[in-house]
């Protein structure tokens, strides 16, 4: 499987992707697409099918979590994902535009974007940025890898990362996590 997985993104790559989104025809929508991928770990199909009902709290404001429903998640793996501050801010900005029902990510025609259109959007963005080996899954792999590296600081375990990713098996989650060659060198020097 090595070599076939989407590449993970560095902080600079994410910044470049957000810059690309900012300069696009639909900057806020495209920023949301990027943030839903890298800050919530959503798959392209989950981004396309996400509705306002899943992100709004009981009072109609942007909530503190995404309540991803089983019906839009792969293999019915719905889950609750805490909202990162940047993503919450972008959702609140989108809500202020007056639409707070139906799909969060809308096409030019106003309906939901398709999963394929999300995949194509990422393909075009990565091609424009000359980032090779990246795909719509790169943000998700980046989210999972970063979460795995930082989970100990939050007092959690790899099981928490598995739940955020919506994986049934911890082995699946482990397959997403990129190693860190710098950390490996430091580790070996300590042995």
Secondary structure, DSSP 4 states (H G I P E B T S, - for coil): -TTTSPPP--HHHHHHHHHHHHTSTTHHHHHHHHHHHHTT---HHHHHH-BGGGTB-TTSSB-SEEEE-GGGSGGG--EEEEPPHHHHHHHHHHHTTT--SSBSSB-TTSSBPPHHHHHHHHHHHHHHTT-TT--TTHHHHHHHHHHHHHGGGGT--HHHHHHHHT-S-HHHHHHHPPP-HHHHHHHHHH-
